[in-house]
Amino acid sequence: MSAVVLRVDGLTVAYGGNTALSLDVLEVHAGEVLGVVGANGAGKSTLVNAIAGWSRGKPRVSGRVVLEGRDLSASPAHERAREGLLLVPEGKLVFAEMTVDENLSVPGGVRVGPGRRYYDREAVFELFPRLKERRGHRGGQLSGGERQMLGIGRALMLGPRMLMLDEPSIGLAPRLVSAVLETMRTLARDGLTVLLVEQNVRAAIEVVDRLVLLERGRIVLQGPAAQMRDDPRIAAAYLGTSEA
């Protein structure tokens, strides 16, 4: 088995008296695409936000987040990002008044080190040719799919050790969903480790190596994608089929 890039132990997130997430252990291995799926409110976004060290509210968070052997549990979100633990949020990380080229300017303060995957602007254009065609357009002029591509491209230029994406298919046409998610496989073949949060189980299961199912903030099923596709619970609830 490949090396563990990210390990999460005893991660709990609570708002007031309500526990939104409670995980014993979650591991992501080098060069794999791990899919985390589940219905709305299952805790998917809470999970990646807690790993990234960010939240819209003021939750109580406990547990350990270890990236390639370094414990980042006490590190703020910006320090985790500087260490290469990068999240592309559901809102698309794009500057609306800047052109595609300006959004993909070389960022300052990127740390150089082993285990990080560095992408320049031309590498991003190779992944997403549509962005090259739109390089002079402002971020606010782009379609939803183009903004998603640009958000991923910006994160790649920060030199990720691991890339996390929160619901990248939301609001996209089916053909763009396939294109964006298939890019995750390309990145994994290049050696990047990816954690993909998706409500679209049908699309995610085609590109991930392993699948984790969250319900009410807890892991209820996990395993290789091929095995999970045949699980009657996944088939009936998320793929629109049945055991029969």
C-alpha positions in Angstrom: 0.0 0.0 0.0 1.2 3.5 -0.8 2.3 6.0 1.9 -0.2 7.9 3.9 -0.3 11.5 2.9 -3.1 12.6 5.3 -4.3 10.9 8.5 -7.2 12.2 10.6 -7.7 10.8 14.1 -10.7 11.3 16.4 -12.0 14.3 14.5 -15.1 15.8 16.1 -16.9 19.0 15.1 -19.8 20.4 17.2 -21.9 23.5 17.0 -23.5 24.3 20.3 -24.8 21.0 21.7 -25.0 19.3 18.2 -22.2 17.1 16.9 -21.9 17.6 13.1 -19.0 15.2 12.6 -17.4 12.4 14.5 -14.7 10.3 12.8 -12.4 7.7 14.3 -9.8 7.4 11.5 -9.6 8.6 7.9 -6.5 8.1 5.8 -5.7 9.3 2.3 -2.8 7.5 0.4 -0.3 9.0 -2.0 -1.5 9.3 -5.5 -5.1 8.2 -4.8 -8.4 9.9 -5.4 -10.6 9.4 -2.3 -14.2 10.2 -2.7 -16.4 11.3 0.3 -20.1 11.1 -0.6 -23.4 11.4 1.1 -26.7 13.3 1.2 -27.1 17.0 2.0 -26.3 17.5 5.7 -24.2 14.4 6.0 -21.1 16.3 7.1 -19.1 16.3 3.9 -18.3 20.0 3.8 -17.8 20.0 7.6 -15.1 17.4 7.1 -13.0 19.2 4.5 -13.4 22.5 6.3 -12.2 21.0 9.6 -9.2 19.4 7.8 -8.4 22.7 6.2 -8.8 24.5 9.5 -11.6 26.8 8.3 -15.3 27.2 9.2 -18.1 29.7 8.6 -19.2 29.5 12.2 -17.4 28.9 15.5 -17.5 25.2 16.1 -15.7 23.2 18.7 -13.2 21.1 16.8 -11.0 18.3 18.4 -8.8 15.6 16.9 -5.6 15.3 15.0 -4.9 16.3 11.4 -1.5 14.9 10.2 -0.1 15.8 6.8 2.9 13.6 5.7 3.9 13.1 9.3 3.5 16.7 10.4 0.7 17.4 13.0 -1.2 20.5 11.8 -4.0 20.2 14.4 -3.1 23.4 16.1 -2.2 25.3 12.9 -4.5 28.0 11.5 -6.0 27.6 8.0 -3.4 29.8 6.2 -0.5 27.8 7.7 -2.1 24.5 6.6 -2.5 26.0 3.1 1.2 27.1 3.1 2.1 23.5 4.0 0.3 22.3 0.9 -3.1 21.2 2.4 -5.3 23.0 -0.1 -9.1 23.2 -0.3 -11.1 24.4 -3.4 -14.3 25.4 -1.6 -17.8 25.1 -3.1 -17.9 28.8 -3.7 -15.1 28.7 -6.3 -11.9 30.4 -5.3 -11.8 33.0 -8.1 -11.3 36.8 -8.2 -14.2 38.1 -10.2 -12.6 41.4 -11.4 -9.3 39.8 -12.4 -8.7 38.1 -15.8 -7.9 34.4 -16.1 -4.3 35.3 -16.6 -4.2 37.5 -13.5 -6.0 34.9 -11.4 -3.2 32.5 -12.5 -0.3 34.8 -11.7 2.5 33.2 -9.8 1.5 33.6 -6.1 4.0 34.8 -3.5 5.1 32.9 -0.4 4.7 29.4 -1.8 7.0 27.1 0.1 9.2 24.7 -1.8 9.7 21.2 -0.6 9.7 17.5 -1.3 6.3 15.9 -1.8 4.7 19.0 -3.3 3.3 19.2 -6.8 4.0 22.4 -8.6 2.0 23.6 -11.6 2.7 26.8 -13.6 0.2 28.6 -15.8 1.0 26.6 -18.9 0.5 23.3 -17.0 -3.0 24.6 -15.9 -3.8 25.6 -19.5 -2.8 22.1 -20.6 -5.2 20.6 -18.0 -8.0 23.1 -18.9 -7.6 24.3 -22.6 -10.9 26.3 -22.2 -9.1 28.6 -19.7 -6.4 29.4 -22.3 -9.1 30.4 -24.7 -10.6 32.6 -22.1 -7.4 34.0 -20.6 -8.3 37.6 -21.2 -11.8 37.4 -19.7 -12.5 38.4 -16.1 -13.4 35.8 -13.5 -16.9 37.2 -13.2 -17.5 36.6 -16.9 -16.8 32.9 -16.8 -19.4 30.1 -16.8 -19.8 28.0 -13.6 -17.6 25.2 -15.1 -14.9 27.7 -16.2 -14.8 29.2 -12.7 -14.5 25.7 -11.2 -11.6 25.0 -13.5 -10.0 28.3 -12.6 -10.4 27.7 -8.9 -8.7 24.3 -9.3 -5.9 25.9 -11.4 -5.2 28.5 -8.7 -4.9 25.9 -6.0 -2.5 23.8 -8.2 -0.2 26.8 -8.5 0.2 26.9 -4.7 2.1 23.6 -4.8 -0.3 21.2 -3.1 0.7 18.1 -1.2 -2.9 17.2 -1.2 -5.9 18.8 -3.0 -9.4 18.8 -1.5 -12.4 19.7 -3.5 -15.8 20.5 -2.0 -18.7 19.6 -4.4 -17.0 20.6 -7.7 -19.9 19.4 -9.8 -22.6 21.7 -8.2 -24.3 23.8 -10.9 -22.4 22.2 -13.8 -23.8 20.7 -17.0 -23.3 16.9 -17.1 -20.5 17.1 -19.8 -18.6 19.6 -17.6 -19.1 17.4 -14.5 -17.3 14.5 -16.3 -14.6 16.8 -17.6 -13.8 18.3 -14.2 -13.9 15.0 -12.3 -11.8 13.2 -15.0 -9.2 15.8 -14.4 -8.8 14.4 -10.9 -7.7 11.1 -12.4 -5.1 13.0 -14.5 -3.8 14.7 -11.4 -3.6 11.4 -9.5 -1.6 9.9 -12.4 0.8 12.8 -12.0 1.2 11.8 -8.4 -1.1 14.3 -6.7 -3.3 13.1 -3.8 -6.9 14.1 -4.0 -9.8 14.2 -1.5 -13.0 14.7 -3.5 -16.3 15.6 -1.7 -19.3 15.0 -3.9 -23.1 14.7 -3.6 -23.1 13.3 -7.2 -22.2 9.7 -6.3 -22.9 8.4 -9.8 -20.2 10.7 -11.3 -17.8 10.4 -8.4 -17.7 6.6 -8.3 -16.4 6.6 -11.9 -13.2 8.5 -11.0 -12.3 7.7 -7.4 -10.1 4.8 -6.1 -11.9 4.5 -2.8 -15.3 5.7 -1.6 -16.3 6.8 1.9 -20.0 7.2 2.7 -21.0 9.7 5.4 -24.3 9.7 7.1 -25.1 12.1 10.0 -21.4 12.9 10.4 -20.2 9.4 10.6 -18.6 6.9 8.3 -21.0 4.1 7.6 -19.4 2.4 4.6 -16.0 2.6 2.9 -14.1 0.5 0.4 -12.7 0.3 -3.2 -14.9 2.1 -5.7 -15.7 -1.1 -7.6 -16.8 -2.9 -4.4 -18.9 0.1 -3.3 -20.6 0.3 -6.6 -22.0 -3.2 -6.0 -23.1 -2.5 -2.4 -26.9 -2.6 -2.3 -27.0 0.3 0.1 -25.1 2.5 -2.3 -26.9 1.2 -5.4 -30.4 1.7 -4.0 -29.9 5.1 -2.2 -27.4 6.8 -4.5 -27.3 5.2 -7.9 -31.0 4.7 -8.5 -30.8 0.9 -8.8 -31.7 -2.0 -6.5 -30.3 -5.4 -5.6 -32.6 -7.0 -8.1 
